[in-house]
Amino acid sequence: MTEGVRLEWDGKHTAQIEFSPLPVLHVVEKIGTQDATAPNRLIQGDNLAVMSALLGELRGKIDLIYLDPPFFTGREWKAREAAPNEPSAFTDSWRTLGNYLQWLFDRLTLARDLLSETGCLYLHLSWHSVHYAKLLLDEIFGVERFQNEIVWCYREAINSKKRWNRKHDTLLFYTNSDVFTFNPDPVREPYSESSIRKFRHADEKGKYRLMGRGIVGSPLRSKRDVAPEMETLSPELTFRHYLGAGTLPLDYWFIDIENQASPLRTGYPTQKPEALLERILLASTNPGDLVADFCCGSGTTLAVANRLDRRWIGCDLGDLAITTSRSRLIASTAAHFRLETLIGNNLK
């Protein structure tokens, strides 16, 4: 943890992260064949107690945690908003902001303890609470462990005439140390046609631009598109800049939501697109790594991890979330996991 600015609220207390007696996880169902030493797991129960129950087994062993918790919207989320009698998917209503922040503080503290030394955390929130969460994460992980604020931009109905329409979420990316996985190549963006046209020359290695080296005092210093004859006249002052596989990744992403026309849409109200989680997992994990989502909702993280050959743990309290995730995973090819429930939940 770090010294410096801390967020305070009425009733703030040290994170409740371990229970006595310890909650127990009970296997309900096994689906598919799997390695008994490292099974994929879908767990129903309060995530604080579940994470605490996993500490003895998995402290310091999870490579990536993606958390998409309630956003402090004050809403009750139903599977179908147009159906008033539809059961709730989950309730995002809190007595006070302090209650919400303590809820988040407890779970983020446990997430840090479960992460490996080189592990990564992505916390997905919106304008409702992300600015408070940044201070919580600074306190728990340390300011120096903050890596990125990522803006996910999406398109959906645009109705507000009172203010700028809010069409983005924010992901806060923290790591457990200064050594962590980041794979830029799988998440490069394609070059635009206008950028490609700038690479006017080609050799056996591919297209390139002739550039001036950044040598102090050079007449060609850092110049772009140097005349070809300068490569012969002053080879020590020039170099060939080759067209790569795409631009290096940026901290703003344009990814469509799973709208009503998407074949991947499950009906879960806060479903996140597979393209979003694929980008996170490709960049911050490797095949065989262990990924956890303790607010798994519709199961997007689990489905993508399964497809990308990552091991996974998913957890949610709601019946709709577990039913949706289970059905989605069974429908995918080569899915294997065990379904567990939490008993001995001693949350106060």
N, C-alpha and C positions, 0 to 999 in steps of 0.2 A: 504494500500500500504506500501511498505517497503523502507527503506533507503538503499543506497549502489549503486552498479553498475547498470547503465541504458544504454539502447541501444539508440543511437542518429542517425538521418539521416537528410539530407537537407529537410526542409519544415515540420519537425515533429511539430505537434500541439496537443492540448488537444483533446481527443476523442470527436467526434461529435455523441452524443447519443440521443439527443432529438430534435424534429422538431417543428416549428411553422409556419403554423398550423400543428397539428398532423395528420399524415397519417391515413386514415380510411380503415378498413377491411370490405369488402362487401361479403356477403354470395351468392355464385353462385348456389350451389347444396347441397342437403342433401341426404346422402346415408345410408340406414338402419335405425333401431331404435336406439335411444341413450338417455342418461340422458341429458336433456337440460341444467342442471347446470354445467356439466363438459364434454362437447363434445370433441371427438377427432377432430383434425383440420389439413387439408392440405391446405397450403396457397401459392399462387403464387405472387411473388413480390421480390424486392430487400431486402435481409435479414436485412440490417441495419435499413431500414424504418419499416419493419415488427416487428423487435424486439423492436424498439422504440414505435410503436403503441401498443404493448402488455404490456409495462411497467406499465401503470396505473392499469391494471387488474391483472398482474402476477408478479410484482416486489417481489422478495423474495419467490416465490412459486414453482419454477421448481426444481425438485429433482435431475435431471441429464440432462446435455447437452452434446451431442456428436457432435463434429464439424469435418467434413471432407471437408475442403475448398480446393480451388485450391492450388497446391503445389509450384507454381512459376517455372513451367517446361518450359514456353515459347511456349507451344503447343496449337494448336486448336484441341479440342477433338470432333471426329465425332462418330455417333452411330456405323458405320461400316467403319473402316479405309481403307478397300479395295475399297470402293465406293467413288471416288473423288468428286462427285456431291452431296453426302449426306449432309444434313444440319448439322450445328454444334450442338453438345450437350451443350458445353460451351467453352469459350476461356480463356486460362490460359496464356495470354500474357500481359505484363505490360510495361509501359514506362521506369520505373526505379525500382530498388529494394525498394527505399524509398516509391514509390507509393503503392507497395504491402504491405509493413510493416505498413503503415498508415491504409490501408484497414483492415488489420488483427487486428491492435491495437484498432480501433473503435469497431469492432465486439466482441472482447474478453472483452472489458470494459463493453459492454452491457450484455454479457453473465454473468459476475460476478453479475451485478445488478439484473438479473432475477433469479439467483440461490437462493434456500432457504438457511437458515443458516447452514444446514447440507448437502447442495448440493454438487455434484461432477461434474467436467468437464473433458472430455477426448478430447484432440485435436490431430487429426490424420494427420500427415504430413510425408514427406520423407526427404532424405538427402538434397534436394534443399533448404529447409528453416527452418527445425526443430530447428537448433541451434540458429537462430535468435529468433524464437518463444519462446524458453525457457526463454530468457531474458525479452521478453515482458510479459510473464506470471508471472515471478518473480516480475516485476514492478507492475502489476495489482493486483495480488492476495497476493503477499508477498512470499519471499523465503521459509518461514516456512510452506506455504500451499502446497508445492510440495510434492507429495507422491511417484510417480513412473515414470520412463521412461520405457515403455513397448515396446519390440521389437516383431513385428509380422513378422515371417519368412514364406515364401511361395515358392512354386515350379512353375516355368514356364520356357519358353525357355531360355537356357544358351548359349549366343553367343559371349561374349566378350573375346578376347585374349590379350587385352591391360591392363586390371586391374582386380581386384576381381569383380566378377559379383554381381551387386546390387540386392539382392532378399529379401529385408525387408523394412518395413515401421516402423515408430516410433510413439507411442502414448504417449503424456504427460498427466499425471493424476494429477490434482489439486483439492483441496477442499476449501470450503468457510470458514471453521473453523476447529478446531482440533477434532470436533465431527462429524462423517459422517458414512454413511452406508457402511459396507464391510462384505459380506457373503462368507467366504472361503469355506464352505462345498459344495455348489452346483457347485463349479468350481475346485474341487480337481481332480488331475490326477491319473489314475490307477497306482498301484504299478507294477513294472516290475516283471517278473517271478523270476529273481535272488533275488530280495528283498523279495519276499514272502517266498522263500525257507529258509530264515534266521530265520523265526518264526517257530522253530522246536517243540515247546510245545503247548499244548492246554488244556483249561478247559471249564467250562460252559459259560464263557464270550467270548471265541474264541481263536485264535492262539496268542501266545506271545513269547517274548524273555526274558530271565532272565538277568537283568542288575544290576550293582553295583551303589548304590546311590552316589551322588557327595559330600560325607562327607569328610572334611579335616582330614587326618590322617588314613582314612580307607584303609586297604590293597586291598579292592575291588573298590576303588573310580573310578567311571565312566567307569568301565570295562564292556565290552559287552560279552554276552553269557557265563555268570558265570555258573560254574558247579552246577547242580541241588541240590546237597547235601548242598551247602552253604546257600540255602534258609532255611533249617532246622537248620543249625548250627548258622547262623548269620542273622536272618530275618530282623533285624533292618538296615542291610547294603545292602539289595537287594530290588528290586521291579520287578514286571511283566510289561513289555512294550508290550501292545497289538497292534495287527495289526489293523490299522484304515481303513477308507473308501477310502483312497488314499493319495497321497502326497499333502501337502499344496501348493497353487498356486505360481508359479514363474513368473518373469517379462519377460520371453521370451516364445512366443507361436508359435507352428507349426500348421498352419491352411491352408488348401488348398484354392486357389482362386476358384471362380465360373467359371471353364473353359468351353469350348464349349460343353463338354459332360454333364454338370450339368443340371438337369431338372429345377433348380431355375434361370438359366441364363436368363436375360431380354434383353440383347443386349445393355444396357447402358454401355458406355465405361469404367467407373471407378467403376463399381459395387463392393461392398464389400460383403464377404460371411456372411450368416446368423450366422454361428458358431462364428464368431468374435464378432458380436453385442450381441449374446446370452450370451457370456462369460461376457461381460461388464455389461449387464443389470442384470444378475443373481447375480453378485458380488456387484453391487453398487446401486441397487434399490430393492424395495419390491413390491408385488402385490398392485395395486392401486396408486402407485407413478406416478408422471407426468414426462415424458421424452420428450425432445425436440431435434430435429435435424434441424438446420437452413441452412444446405447445403444437403438436403435429397437425391438428385440424383435419384437413382433407387428405393428408398423407403425401403431399407433393415432395417433400424432402426425402421421404423413404422410397418413393417410387423412382426418383432420380438417382439416389444412391444405389439402389438395386440395379438399375440399368447401367450405371457407370462402374460397377464392380467394387463398390465401397461397402463395408459392413455398417449396420445401422441399428439405432435404438430410437423408437418413437414412443411418445407418451402423451396422453390427454385424459382429462377427467370426463368429458362428455360422451354420452352414448352415441350421438350422431357422428362425432369425430372418429371414434373407434370403429363403428360399423362402416363408415365411408372408407377409412384407411384400409381396413381388412379386405373389403370387397375389391378395392382398387388394386391392392397387392396380389390378391388371388388371381385377378384377371390378367395380370402381367405375366410374361413368360419367365420361367425359372425362379419364381418367387418362393423363398423358403424362410419361415420365421416361426416364432412361437408367440402366442397370445398369453399375456399374464395380467393378473389383477393384483391390486394392493390390498392387503389385510393388515390390521393393526395400525390404522392411520390415526395418530394421536395429535393431529393439528388442533390448536386452541383457537 
